[in-house]
């Protein structure tokens, strides 16, 4: 078990619940990389949230780790390497605040859902909160339904209003992925790297908390054994896995290249009654 530092939720609170665009973009580069790494091992995380991203300590203090694989699941069969089948009527697995719309609709999760959840994490850091936070309901089920309704009725452009267009492009891309489709991780990273360079930021690992920590000091380190519990049912996954660190960037990101042709455009949504009903409701919405 590796000893790790504070979670991004801890650091977000430490920074008065708002990160600058520079910090969000530096984190985005690493977060996309961590998720890509576990996907390359045929696992989906299914509980992407700030509590499950921890910074390292010592010489790894600027390196981000992804923890808590209690809800993780293999999306490829070990023997045949075939993708798991599309299914509906699944219980919500993960944390409702960051869950994808398809997860709310009871659709089997795949790689696209981890990536969509990450989009909500980034907007949480940008905005300080999400529009579906703080909703009151008599039961947990009713609360999840309210969160789902608010999430589906909030256009991406409204969610991302006042922030660079790349965040809306990211979410629209992820929502447009098909069930079995592999996300273009490099395109998504380059999307934010190009923005980072356009804003003339330096990739110097000076996060918002770096200067604050020098003044205040943050004590204590947390073990990487477990993050917060997920919302709703769902079978446990690969519970014993350690933190996903991958390799930390060794310096400034390479010069960005043009994204692949057609990458920003949302692909057709998956087939299936629930997904089609949601798609129709989006098309009918004024």
ZABALUM-882106 format. One record per residue (C-alpha): y, x, z. Coordinates in steps of 0.2 Angstrom, whole numbers. Each point is the difference from the previous one (the first is absolute). Example, Ala and Ser with C-alpha at 12.3 -4.5 7.8 and 13.67 -1.06 7.14 Angstrom:
residues 2
node y=-22 x=62 z=39
node y=17 x=6 z=-3
***
This chain:
residues 286
node y=0 x=0 z=0
node y=16 x=8 z=-5
node y=16 x=-1 z=11
node y=14 x=-8 z=-9
node y=18 x=-4 z=3
node y=10 x=-17 z=0
node y=-3 x=-14 z=-12
node y=13 x=-5 z=-13
node y=2 x=-16 z=11
node y=4 x=11 z=15
node y=12 x=10 z=-10
node y=8 x=-15 z=-8
node y=4 x=-7 z=17
node y=7 x=17 z=5
node y=12 x=-1 z=-15
node y=6 x=-17 z=6
node y=-11 x=-9 z=-13
node y=8 x=6 z=-16
node y=-5 x=15 z=-11
node y=11 x=7 z=-14
node y=-5 x=-1 z=-18
node y=-3 x=19 z=1
node y=-13 x=-2 z=14
node y=-8 x=-15 z=-8
node y=-2 x=10 z=-16
node y=-7 x=15 z=8
node y=-13 x=-11 z=10
node y=-4 x=-10 z=-16
node y=-5 x=16 z=-9
node y=-13 x=4 z=14
node y=-5 x=-18 z=3
node y=-5 x=-3 z=-18
node y=-9 x=17 z=0
node y=-10 x=-5 z=16
node y=-5 x=-16 z=-7
node y=-5 x=8 z=-16
node y=-11 x=12 z=9
node y=-10 x=-14 z=9
node y=-2 x=-10 z=-16
node y=-7 x=16 z=-8
node y=-14 x=-1 z=13
node y=-4 x=-18 z=-5
node y=8 x=-8 z=15
node y=14 x=-12 z=2
node y=9 x=0 z=17
node y=5 x=-18 z=2
node y=12 x=2 z=14
node y=15 x=10 z=-7
node y=14 x=-1 z=13
node y=12 x=12 z=8
node y=-11 x=2 z=16
node y=-14 x=7 z=-10
node y=11 x=15 z=-8
node y=2 x=14 z=13
node y=10 x=16 z=-2
node y=-9 x=16 z=4
node y=5 x=13 z=13
node y=3 x=18 z=0
node y=0 x=8 z=-17
node y=-6 x=-17 z=-7
node y=15 x=-9 z=8
node y=7 x=-6 z=-17
node y=-17 x=-5 z=-7
node y=-5 x=-18 z=1
node y=-17 x=-6 z=5
node y=-8 x=-17 z=-3
node y=-11 x=-6 z=14
node y=-11 x=-15 z=6
node y=-14 x=-4 z=-12
node y=-7 x=-14 z=10
node y=3 x=-13 z=-14
node y=-3 x=12 z=-14
node y=-13 x=-5 z=-13
node y=-8 x=8 z=-15
node y=6 x=-7 z=-16
node y=-14 x=8 z=-11
node y=-18 x=-1 z=3
node y=-7 x=17 z=5
node y=-15 x=-1 z=-12
node y=7 x=-8 z=-16
node y=18 x=5 z=2
node y=4 x=-18 z=-5
node y=16 x=-9 z=7
node y=-3 x=-13 z=13
node y=0 x=-18 z=-7
node y=15 x=-11 z=0
node y=-1 x=-13 z=14
node y=10 x=-14 z=8
node y=0 x=-9 z=16
node y=1 x=16 z=10
node y=8 x=1 z=17
node y=16 x=9 z=2
node y=-4 x=18 z=4
node y=14 x=12 z=6
node y=17 x=-3 z=7
node y=9 x=-16 z=-6
node y=17 x=7 z=-1
node y=-5 x=13 z=-13
node y=-15 x=-9 z=-8
node y=0 x=-3 z=-19
node y=3 x=-17 z=-7
node y=-18 x=0 z=-7
node y=-7 x=4 z=18
node y=10 x=-15 z=6
node y=-8 x=-10 z=-13
node y=-18 x=5 z=5
node y=-3 x=11 z=-15
node y=-11 x=15 z=3
node y=11 x=16 z=2
node y=0 x=15 z=-11
node y=10 x=15 z=-4
node y=15 x=-10 z=-5
node y=2 x=-8 z=17
node y=2 x=16 z=9
node y=14 x=4 z=-12
node y=8 x=-16 z=2
node y=0 x=1 z=19
node y=8 x=17 z=-2
node y=14 x=-8 z=-9
node y=3 x=-11 z=14
node y=0 x=14 z=12
node y=13 x=9 z=-10
node y=11 x=-15 z=0
node y=-2 x=-2 z=19
node y=7 x=17 z=2
node y=14 x=-3 z=-12
node y=5 x=-17 z=7
node y=-4 x=2 z=18
node y=-11 x=-16 z=-1
node y=-9 x=-12 z=-12
node y=5 x=-18 z=-4
node y=-16 x=-6 z=7
node y=1 x=8 z=17
node y=4 x=-11 z=15
node y=-7 x=-16 z=-7
node y=-6 x=-12 z=14
node y=-16 x=-11 z=-1
node y=-12 x=-8 z=12
node y=-15 x=9 z=-5
node y=-4 x=17 z=-8
node y=-7 x=-8 z=-15
node y=16 x=-10 z=-3
node y=10 x=15 z=3
node y=-9 x=9 z=-14
node y=2 x=-14 z=-11
node y=19 x=0 z=3
node y=0 x=19 z=-3
node y=-9 x=-3 z=-16
node y=11 x=-14 z=-6
node y=16 x=10 z=4
node y=-7 x=16 z=-9
node y=-5 x=-10 z=-16
node y=17 x=-9 z=0
node y=11 x=16 z=2
node y=3 x=8 z=-18
node y=-3 x=19 z=0
node y=18 x=1 z=-6
node y=6 x=-9 z=15
node y=-11 x=10 z=12
node y=7 x=17 z=-8
node y=18 x=-6 z=-3
node y=13 x=13 z=5
node y=-13 x=15 z=-3
node y=-4 x=10 z=-15
node y=-9 x=-9 z=-14
node y=-15 x=11 z=2
node y=-6 x=-9 z=16
node y=-1 x=-16 z=-10
node y=-8 x=9 z=-15
node y=-13 x=6 z=12
node y=-5 x=-17 z=8
node y=0 x=-9 z=-17
node y=-11 x=14 z=-7
node y=-12 x=-2 z=15
node y=0 x=-19 z=-1
node y=-5 x=1 z=-18
node y=-15 x=11 z=2
node y=-17 x=-8 z=-4
node y=-14 x=-1 z=13
node y=-10 x=15 z=-6
node y=15 x=9 z=-8
node y=4 x=18 z=7
node y=18 x=2 z=5
node y=10 x=13 z=-10
node y=4 x=10 z=16
node y=9 x=14 z=-10
node y=11 x=-13 z=-8
node y=5 x=-7 z=17
node y=3 x=17 z=8
node y=11 x=5 z=-15
node y=9 x=-16 z=1
node y=7 x=5 z=17
node y=1 x=18 z=-4
node y=12 x=-3 z=-14
node y=10 x=-11 z=11
node y=0 x=13 z=13
node y=7 x=13 z=-12
node y=12 x=-13 z=-7
node y=8 x=-2 z=17
node y=1 x=19 z=2
node y=-10 x=1 z=15
node y=-9 x=17 z=5
node y=-18 x=-1 z=4
node y=2 x=10 z=16
node y=-11 x=-10 z=12
node y=16 x=-5 z=10
node y=-5 x=-18 z=5
node y=12 x=-11 z=10
node y=-9 x=4 z=16
node y=1 x=19 z=-2
node y=18 x=2 z=6
node y=-2 x=-14 z=13
node y=-15 x=9 z=7
node y=10 x=16 z=2
node y=12 x=-10 z=11
node y=-11 x=-11 z=10
node y=-18 x=7 z=-2
node y=-15 x=-10 z=-1
node y=-15 x=4 z=11
node y=-18 x=-5 z=-1
node y=-12 x=0 z=-14
node y=-13 x=-13 z=-4
node y=-18 x=2 z=-5
node y=-5 x=-6 z=-17
node y=-14 x=-11 z=6
node y=8 x=-17 z=-3
node y=15 x=-10 z=-6
node y=5 x=-18 z=4
node y=-12 x=-14 z=-2
node y=-1 x=-9 z=-17
node y=4 x=-18 z=-1
node y=-13 x=-13 z=-4
node y=-19 x=2 z=-3
node y=-9 x=10 z=-13
node y=-14 x=12 z=2
node y=3 x=18 z=7
node y=-1 x=14 z=-13
node y=-3 x=18 z=2
node y=5 x=1 z=18
node y=-4 x=18 z=4
node y=11 x=8 z=-13
node y=13 x=13 z=5
node y=18 x=1 z=-6
node y=3 x=2 z=-18
node y=12 x=14 z=-2
node y=-3 x=7 z=-17
node y=11 x=14 z=-5
node y=18 x=0 z=5
node y=14 x=4 z=-13
node y=3 x=18 z=1
node y=18 x=-2 z=-6
node y=12 x=-10 z=-11
node y=-10 x=-12 z=-12
node y=-2 x=6 z=-17
node y=12 x=-5 z=-14
node y=-3 x=-18 z=-3
node y=-7 x=-5 z=-17
node y=2 x=-16 z=-9
node y=-11 x=-14 z=7
node y=-15 x=-5 z=-12
node y=5 x=-13 z=-13
node y=0 x=-18 z=6
node y=-4 x=5 z=18
node y=15 x=-10 z=8
node y=-5 x=-16 z=-8
node y=-11 x=-11 z=12
node y=-18 x=-3 z=-7
node y=-7 x=-17 z=-1
node y=-5 x=-7 z=17
node y=-19 x=-1 z=4
node y=-10 x=-16 z=-5
node y=-5 x=-12 z=13
node y=6 x=-17 z=6
node y=11 x=6 z=14
node y=8 x=15 z=-9
node y=3 x=-12 z=-15
node y=8 x=-13 z=11
node y=12 x=13 z=8
node y=4 x=7 z=-17
node y=4 x=-18 z=-6
node y=11 x=-3 z=15
node y=10 x=16 z=-4
node y=3 x=-5 z=-18
node y=6 x=-18 z=6
node y=11 x=7 z=13
node y=19 x=-2 z=-5
***
